Amino acid sequence: MKKIVSLALTLILVLSCMAVFASCNEPSKNPAGEELVPVAKEEIKVGFIFLHDEKSTYDKNFMMGVEEVQTKLGLRDDQIIMMTGIPEGAECTEAALDLVDQGCDVIFANSFGHEEFLAVAAKDHPEVQFCHATGTTAHTSELNNLHNAFASIYEGRYLAGIAAGMKLNEMIANGEFSAEEAKIGYVGAFTYAEVISGYTSFYLGAKSVCPTVTMDVQFTGSWYDVTAENEAAKALIARNCKLISQHADSMGAPSACEEAGIPNVSYNGSTQEACPSTFIVSSRINWAPYYEYMINQVIKGEAIADDWTGTLATDSVLLTAINTNVAAEGTQAAIDSAKDQLKAGTLHVFDTKNFTVNGEKLTSYKADVDTDDAFTPDTEVIENGVFFESKFRSAPYFALKIDGITLVNEKF
């Protein structure tokens, strides 16, 4: 009898171990239940679709991330395919399908307007993962192989804004203009939430150290237009802006600043070499952490998040080295202090006590998070007095027009 019981217990134990082993080796599944098959690192192919080429500071920043992650993961050159100059149209679908034909297991596109055309390829090829920067629809789409990613760059812009405010204070102290004349200019591409979130966070960073600052914003209607960006910067300088920043992709605005001797805070990389007399600092998204994440998920056969948001803590939001020949004394210390507070959660960029809309403080605001054609507000995003950007979706949805900022033109 004891032998029978013993044999039975042994059989149960063996079967249990087999079940555990089977569950541990069962392929991961995405939310719809399809199996995700692991891909050996030596065999994985990764495709990239870029709007412009390395002449664009925006696209160059993405390419820098590719180089970094390729080195870190030890991927061969034939495992990385980059396609540049791909417009926000049917050309994106064609490029994605070309990359599929070349054997890519995961494909990444880098511009907002690429998303709907990338989705066409994703629908036709469920076996391939498609990732997209700045997009808004992955979390509501029915495509389990379409994913969005962004970063809390508004925090980086806020920190860069502190550098701008410090410079204004220095110029005021030197008698170059009065505190009431402290005005900064901002060259923006479009009136998208991403741009609005960016220039507002930059302004709030400057305002945190220079309370009298105001800001004028001029839009170009293009992500990359050297002439339009140069002319926009010159127009802002003519409006008595004492410092210029931008959310546009060329050297147009920094060059105008260097020519006029106006301090400049650039974006997506240092312009110090080209503009040694005016460049202060630049913020940028570091895409390497996301590339590493998406590639490793495919290698492991595990699902990629619908929406992924990089932060200061993941090193996805970076500032360049400060140009100490132009920046005000104490700038680095002020940035470091604010950065520590942002990481700790004791400082919030869009704390509603620090801005007003039409003269009033906000206590509630519904944003268009689940994007539709009518941009219908659908999600309460203010909690405990803070507008939480990129919490409910990776792409920005801050689209408020706060007091202190003047939009020179709104046709884009």
DOBA-927986 format. One line per field, with one value per residue (C-alpha): residue number from 1; residue in three letters; x, y, z. Coordinates in nm, 2 decimals. Each point is the difference from the previous one (the first is absolute). Example, Ala and Ser with C-alpha at 12.3 -4.5 7.8 and 13.67 -1.06 7.14 Angstrom:
2
num <- (1,2)
residu <- (Ala,Ser)
xx <- (1.23,0.14)
yy <- (-0.45,0.34)
zz <- (0.78,-0.07)
***
This chain:
412
num <- (1,2,3,4,5,6,7,8,9,10,11,12,13,14,15,16,17,18,19,20,21,22,23,24,25,26,27,28,29,30,31,32,33,34,35,36,37,38,39,40,41,42,43,44,45,46,47,48,49,50,51,52,53,54,55,56,57,58,59,60,61,62,63,64,65,66,67,68,69,70,71,72,73,74,75,76,77,78,79,80,81,82,83,84,85,86,87,88,89,90,91,92,93,94,95,96,97,98,99,100,101,102,103,104,105,106,107,108,109,110,111,112,113,114,115,116,117,118,119,120,121,122,123,124,125,126,127,128,129,130,131,132,133,134,135,136,137,138,139,140,141,142,143,144,145,146,147,148,149,150,151,152,153,154,155,156,157,158,159,160,161,162,163,164,165,166,167,168,169,170,171,172,173,174,175,176,177,178,179,180,181,182,183,184,185,186,187,188,189,190,191,192,193,194,195,196,197,198,199,200,201,202,203,204,205,206,207,208,209,210,211,212,213,214,215,216,217,218,219,220,221,222,223,224,225,226,227,228,229,230,231,232,233,234,235,236,237,238,239,240,241,242,243,244,245,246,247,248,249,250,251,252,253,254,255,256,257,258,259,260,261,262,263,264,265,266,267,268,269,270,271,272,273,274,275,276,277,278,279,280,281,282,283,284,285,286,287,288,289,290,291,292,293,294,295,296,297,298,299,300,301,302,303,304,305,306,307,308,309,310,311,312,313,314,315,316,317,318,319,320,321,322,323,324,325,326,327,328,329,330,331,332,333,334,335,336,337,338,339,340,341,342,343,344,345,346,347,348,349,350,351,352,353,354,355,356,357,358,359,360,361,362,363,364,365,366,367,368,369,370,371,372,373,374,375,376,377,378,379,380,381,382,383,384,385,386,387,388,389,390,391,392,393,394,395,396,397,398,399,400,401,402,403,404,405,406,407,408,409,410,411,412)
residu <- (Met,Lys,Lys,Ile,Val,Ser,Leu,Ala,Leu,Thr,Leu,Ile,Leu,Val,Leu,Ser,Cys,Met,Ala,Val,Phe,Ala,Ser,Cys,Asn,Glu,Pro,Ser,Lys,Asn,Pro,Ala,Gly,Glu,Glu,Leu,Val,Pro,Val,Ala,Lys,Glu,Glu,Ile,Lys,Val,Gly,Phe,Ile,Phe,Leu,His,Asp,Glu,Lys,Ser,Thr,Tyr,Asp,Lys,Asn,Phe,Met,Met,Gly,Val,Glu,Glu,Val,Gln,Thr,Lys,Leu,Gly,Leu,Arg,Asp,Asp,Gln,Ile,Ile,Met,Met,Thr,Gly,Ile,Pro,Glu,Gly,Ala,Glu,Cys,Thr,Glu,Ala,Ala,Leu,Asp,Leu,Val,Asp,Gln,Gly,Cys,Asp,Val,Ile,Phe,Ala,Asn,Ser,Phe,Gly,His,Glu,Glu,Phe,Leu,Ala,Val,Ala,Ala,Lys,Asp,His,Pro,Glu,Val,Gln,Phe,Cys,His,Ala,Thr,Gly,Thr,Thr,Ala,His,Thr,Ser,Glu,Leu,Asn,Asn,Leu,His,Asn,Ala,Phe,Ala,Ser,Ile,Tyr,Glu,Gly,Arg,Tyr,Leu,Ala,Gly,Ile,Ala,Ala,Gly,Met,Lys,Leu,Asn,Glu,Met,Ile,Ala,Asn,Gly,Glu,Phe,Ser,Ala,Glu,Glu,Ala,Lys,Ile,Gly,Tyr,Val,Gly,Ala,Phe,Thr,Tyr,Ala,Glu,Val,Ile,Ser,Gly,Tyr,Thr,Ser,Phe,Tyr,Leu,Gly,Ala,Lys,Ser,Val,Cys,Pro,Thr,Val,Thr,Met,Asp,Val,Gln,Phe,Thr,Gly,Ser,Trp,Tyr,Asp,Val,Thr,Ala,Glu,Asn,Glu,Ala,Ala,Lys,Ala,Leu,Ile,Ala,Arg,Asn,Cys,Lys,Leu,Ile,Ser,Gln,His,Ala,Asp,Ser,Met,Gly,Ala,Pro,Ser,Ala,Cys,Glu,Glu,Ala,Gly,Ile,Pro,Asn,Val,Ser,Tyr,Asn,Gly,Ser,Thr,Gln,Glu,Ala,Cys,Pro,Ser,Thr,Phe,Ile,Val,Ser,Ser,Arg,Ile,Asn,Trp,Ala,Pro,Tyr,Tyr,Glu,Tyr,Met,Ile,Asn,Gln,Val,Ile,Lys,Gly,Glu,Ala,Ile,Ala,Asp,Asp,Trp,Thr,Gly,Thr,Leu,Ala,Thr,Asp,Ser,Val,Leu,Leu,Thr,Ala,Ile,Asn,Thr,Asn,Val,Ala,Ala,Glu,Gly,Thr,Gln,Ala,Ala,Ile,Asp,Ser,Ala,Lys,Asp,Gln,Leu,Lys,Ala,Gly,Thr,Leu,His,Val,Phe,Asp,Thr,Lys,Asn,Phe,Thr,Val,Asn,Gly,Glu,Lys,Leu,Thr,Ser,Tyr,Lys,Ala,Asp,Val,Asp,Thr,Asp,Asp,Ala,Phe,Thr,Pro,Asp,Thr,Glu,Val,Ile,Glu,Asn,Gly,Val,Phe,Phe,Glu,Ser,Lys,Phe,Arg,Ser,Ala,Pro,Tyr,Phe,Ala,Leu,Lys,Ile,Asp,Gly,Ile,Thr,Leu,Val,Asn,Glu,Lys,Phe)
xx <- (0.00,0.28,0.17,-0.31,-0.05,0.37,-0.03,-0.31,0.17,0.30,-0.22,-0.18,0.33,0.14,-0.32,0.01,0.36,-0.08,-0.29,0.22,0.27,-0.26,-0.14,0.34,0.09,-0.34,0.03,-0.11,-0.33,-0.12,-0.34,-0.18,0.15,0.23,0.32,0.32,0.29,0.35,0.26,0.37,0.21,0.23,-0.29,-0.21,-0.04,-0.11,-0.13,-0.01,-0.21,0.12,-0.18,0.32,0.37,0.29,-0.02,-0.32,0.09,-0.32,0.09,0.37,-0.10,-0.19,0.29,0.24,-0.23,0.03,0.38,0.00,-0.24,0.18,0.32,-0.15,-0.18,0.28,-0.22,0.17,-0.04,-0.21,-0.25,-0.08,-0.17,-0.06,-0.22,0.02,-0.20,-0.33,-0.30,-0.31,-0.21,-0.04,0.38,0.01,-0.21,0.22,0.31,-0.14,-0.10,0.34,0.16,-0.24,0.12,0.36,-0.08,-0.04,-0.16,-0.07,-0.03,0.01,-0.12,0.09,-0.25,-0.36,-0.14,0.14,-0.24,-0.31,0.22,0.20,-0.32,-0.09,0.31,-0.06,-0.35,0.13,0.30,-0.10,0.32,0.21,0.00,-0.04,0.11,-0.06,0.13,-0.25,-0.31,-0.34,-0.20,0.17,-0.17,-0.35,0.07,-0.08,0.35,0.19,0.33,-0.02,0.16,0.07,0.29,0.10,0.18,-0.06,0.19,-0.21,0.22,0.31,-0.14,-0.09,0.36,0.12,-0.24,0.17,0.32,-0.18,-0.15,0.34,0.15,-0.28,0.07,0.37,-0.08,-0.25,0.27,0.24,-0.24,-0.06,-0.38,-0.25,-0.18,-0.32,0.17,0.11,-0.16,0.10,-0.09,-0.08,0.00,-0.26,-0.09,-0.37,-0.28,0.01,-0.03,0.36,0.12,-0.23,0.11,0.36,-0.01,-0.22,0.23,0.30,-0.18,-0.09,0.36,0.12,-0.28,0.10,0.32,-0.10,-0.36,-0.05,0.08,-0.25,0.03,-0.09,-0.05,0.03,-0.10,0.15,-0.24,0.29,0.22,0.30,0.03,0.33,-0.12,-0.34,0.17,0.27,-0.26,-0.22,0.30,0.08,-0.36,0.00,0.32,-0.16,-0.28,0.26,0.04,0.32,0.05,-0.12,-0.09,-0.17,-0.19,0.10,0.27,0.25,0.29,-0.21,-0.09,0.34,0.18,-0.22,0.08,0.38,-0.02,-0.19,0.18,-0.31,0.02,-0.15,-0.13,-0.01,-0.16,0.11,0.37,0.27,0.05,0.31,0.24,-0.20,-0.12,0.27,-0.10,-0.37,-0.07,-0.09,-0.14,-0.23,-0.24,-0.07,-0.17,0.25,-0.16,0.26,-0.19,-0.32,0.18,0.17,-0.33,-0.19,0.28,0.03,-0.37,0.01,0.30,-0.18,-0.32,-0.18,-0.26,0.10,-0.20,-0.27,0.13,0.35,0.12,0.37,0.09,0.30,0.04,0.03,0.25,-0.24,0.00,0.34,0.16,0.32,0.30,-0.05,0.20,0.16,0.12,-0.36,-0.21,-0.05,0.20,-0.18,-0.20,0.12,-0.07,-0.35,-0.07,0.14,-0.22,-0.32,0.09,0.03,-0.34,-0.16,0.14,-0.12,-0.35,0.02,0.00,-0.25,0.04,-0.37,-0.09,-0.32,0.10,0.27,-0.21,-0.34,-0.23,-0.19,0.09,-0.14,0.16,-0.10,-0.15,-0.12,0.08,-0.10,0.25,-0.04,0.20,-0.20,0.05,-0.29,-0.06,-0.18,0.27,-0.27,0.11,-0.03,0.23,0.04,0.37,0.03,0.05,0.08,0.07,0.24,-0.06,0.15,0.15,0.09,-0.16,-0.31,0.17,0.37,-0.05,-0.07,-0.35,0.06,-0.17,-0.08,0.07,0.14,0.03,0.34,0.04,-0.10,-0.05,0.12,-0.17,-0.24,-0.06,0.19)
yy <- (0.00,0.24,-0.08,0.09,0.33,0.07,-0.07,0.22,0.29,-0.04,0.00,0.32,0.17,-0.09,0.12,0.32,0.07,-0.08,0.25,0.27,-0.06,0.02,0.32,0.16,-0.09,0.09,0.29,0.34,0.12,0.35,0.12,-0.16,-0.34,-0.05,-0.16,0.21,-0.21,0.09,0.11,-0.08,0.31,-0.12,-0.02,0.31,0.27,0.35,0.26,0.38,0.25,0.36,0.31,0.18,-0.08,0.10,0.36,0.03,0.03,-0.20,-0.30,0.01,-0.04,-0.32,-0.12,0.06,-0.24,-0.27,0.02,-0.02,-0.30,-0.19,0.03,-0.09,-0.31,-0.10,-0.01,-0.03,0.27,-0.24,-0.03,0.38,0.15,0.38,0.18,0.38,0.27,-0.19,0.25,-0.02,-0.17,-0.32,-0.01,-0.10,-0.31,-0.09,0.04,-0.21,-0.28,0.02,-0.05,-0.30,-0.15,0.04,-0.21,0.26,-0.13,0.34,0.33,0.35,0.33,0.34,0.26,0.08,-0.01,-0.35,-0.17,-0.06,-0.13,-0.22,-0.15,-0.11,-0.22,-0.12,-0.12,-0.20,-0.15,-0.11,-0.20,0.32,0.25,0.37,0.28,0.37,0.31,0.28,-0.19,0.00,-0.30,-0.32,-0.03,0.02,-0.18,-0.37,-0.06,-0.20,0.05,0.39,0.19,0.36,0.15,0.34,0.15,0.27,0.25,0.27,-0.05,0.05,0.32,0.12,-0.04,0.17,0.28,0.04,0.07,0.26,0.17,0.01,0.17,0.25,0.08,0.05,0.24,0.19,0.03,0.13,0.28,-0.14,0.04,0.02,-0.29,0.11,-0.03,-0.36,-0.18,-0.32,-0.12,-0.35,-0.14,-0.28,-0.23,-0.06,0.07,-0.37,-0.09,-0.13,0.35,0.18,-0.23,0.07,0.38,0.02,-0.21,0.21,0.32,-0.13,-0.10,0.35,0.15,-0.20,0.20,0.32,0.08,0.29,-0.19,-0.01,-0.20,0.05,-0.31,0.00,-0.31,-0.11,-0.27,-0.24,-0.23,0.08,0.33,0.18,0.32,0.02,-0.08,0.26,0.26,-0.09,0.05,0.34,0.11,-0.09,0.19,0.30,-0.03,0.06,-0.36,-0.02,-0.38,-0.26,-0.37,-0.23,-0.32,-0.03,-0.21,0.21,0.24,0.29,0.15,-0.06,0.16,0.31,0.03,-0.03,0.26,0.24,-0.08,-0.12,-0.29,-0.32,-0.33,-0.26,-0.34,-0.36,0.07,0.25,0.28,0.13,-0.07,0.20,0.26,0.04,0.35,-0.06,-0.37,-0.06,-0.36,-0.25,-0.26,-0.32,-0.34,-0.28,-0.28,-0.27,-0.12,-0.06,-0.17,-0.23,-0.08,-0.07,-0.21,-0.20,-0.06,-0.15,-0.21,-0.14,-0.05,0.23,0.27,0.36,0.26,0.18,0.33,0.04,0.32,0.06,0.23,0.17,-0.32,-0.22,0.25,0.06,0.38,0.16,0.34,0.08,0.15,0.36,0.26,0.17,0.28,0.11,-0.14,0.20,-0.09,-0.25,-0.15,-0.36,0.00,0.14,-0.27,-0.28,0.11,0.00,-0.33,-0.17,0.14,-0.12,-0.35,0.00,0.12,0.31,0.23,-0.02,0.19,0.06,0.08,0.20,0.25,0.13,0.10,0.14,-0.03,0.32,0.12,-0.30,-0.30,-0.34,-0.26,-0.24,-0.07,-0.28,-0.07,-0.18,-0.31,-0.26,0.20,0.03,0.22,0.26,0.00,-0.07,0.06,-0.34,-0.03,0.21,0.08,0.23,-0.18,0.17,0.33,-0.14,-0.04,-0.34,-0.01,-0.33,-0.20,-0.12,-0.03,0.03,0.28,0.35,0.13,0.33,0.25,0.29,0.36,0.14,0.36,0.16,-0.16,0.18,-0.19,0.22,-0.21,-0.30,-0.10,-0.33)
zz <- (0.00,0.09,-0.33,-0.19,0.19,-0.06,-0.37,-0.03,0.18,-0.23,-0.31,0.12,0.07,-0.35,-0.17,0.20,-0.10,-0.36,0.01,0.15,-0.26,-0.28,0.13,0.04,-0.36,-0.15,-0.25,0.12,-0.13,-0.09,0.13,-0.29,0.08,-0.30,0.08,-0.02,-0.12,0.13,-0.25,0.05,0.05,-0.28,-0.24,0.09,-0.26,0.09,-0.24,0.04,-0.19,0.03,-0.13,-0.10,0.01,0.23,-0.10,0.21,0.37,0.07,-0.21,0.09,0.36,-0.09,-0.20,0.30,0.20,-0.26,0.01,0.38,0.02,-0.28,0.19,0.33,-0.13,-0.23,-0.31,-0.34,-0.27,-0.21,0.29,-0.02,-0.30,0.00,-0.26,-0.01,-0.17,0.03,-0.02,0.22,-0.26,-0.20,-0.04,0.37,-0.07,-0.30,0.21,0.28,-0.24,-0.16,0.35,0.05,-0.32,0.11,0.31,0.27,0.32,0.15,-0.18,0.15,-0.16,0.15,-0.11,0.11,-0.35,-0.06,0.23,-0.21,-0.29,0.23,0.13,-0.36,-0.01,0.36,-0.09,-0.29,0.19,0.36,0.02,0.01,0.28,-0.10,0.24,-0.04,0.16,0.11,-0.12,0.18,-0.12,0.10,0.34,-0.17,-0.32,-0.05,-0.13,0.26,-0.20,-0.01,0.28,0.10,0.20,0.12,0.30,0.26,-0.20,0.15,0.31,-0.21,-0.15,0.34,0.11,-0.31,0.08,0.33,-0.19,-0.21,0.31,0.17,-0.31,0.00,0.36,-0.08,-0.28,0.22,0.27,-0.26,-0.10,-0.35,0.05,0.28,0.17,-0.18,-0.33,0.06,-0.30,-0.17,-0.35,-0.11,-0.35,-0.03,-0.28,0.04,0.25,0.11,0.36,-0.01,-0.10,0.25,0.28,-0.09,-0.02,0.31,0.21,-0.13,0.10,0.35,0.06,-0.09,0.21,0.30,0.03,-0.19,0.11,-0.24,-0.32,-0.29,-0.32,-0.37,-0.22,-0.38,-0.20,-0.33,-0.12,-0.05,0.20,-0.21,-0.19,0.04,-0.16,0.18,0.34,-0.06,-0.10,0.30,0.24,-0.16,0.03,0.37,0.05,-0.17,0.25,0.27,0.12,0.20,-0.04,-0.25,0.02,-0.24,-0.08,-0.36,-0.16,-0.19,0.09,-0.13,0.34,0.17,-0.30,0.02,0.37,-0.06,-0.27,0.23,0.32,0.17,0.26,-0.13,0.16,-0.28,-0.02,-0.08,0.04,0.06,-0.25,0.19,-0.28,-0.25,0.24,0.27,0.10,0.06,0.07,0.37,0.03,-0.18,0.11,-0.19,0.01,0.03,-0.21,0.08,0.31,-0.20,-0.29,0.25,0.16,-0.32,-0.14,0.31,0.02,-0.35,0.09,0.30,-0.18,0.24,-0.07,-0.05,0.19,-0.19,0.15,0.14,0.16,0.07,0.29,0.17,0.20,-0.31,-0.15,-0.28,0.07,-0.02,-0.01,-0.18,0.17,0.08,-0.19,0.29,-0.22,-0.05,0.28,0.32,0.31,0.22,-0.29,0.04,0.38,-0.07,-0.26,0.22,0.29,-0.21,-0.16,0.34,0.10,-0.33,0.06,0.36,-0.10,0.22,-0.30,-0.29,-0.33,-0.04,0.36,-0.04,0.27,-0.23,-0.29,-0.10,-0.30,-0.08,0.35,0.18,0.18,-0.13,0.23,-0.27,-0.37,-0.24,-0.27,-0.33,0.09,-0.20,-0.32,-0.25,-0.30,0.21,0.27,0.26,0.36,0.18,0.30,0.31,0.03,0.30,0.33,0.33,-0.18,-0.26,-0.37,-0.06,-0.35,-0.17,0.28,-0.18,-0.34,-0.10,-0.25,0.14,0.04,0.17,-0.24,0.24,-0.09,0.33,0.09,-0.07,-0.34,-0.32,-0.33,-0.28,-0.26,0.03,-0.36,0.03)
***
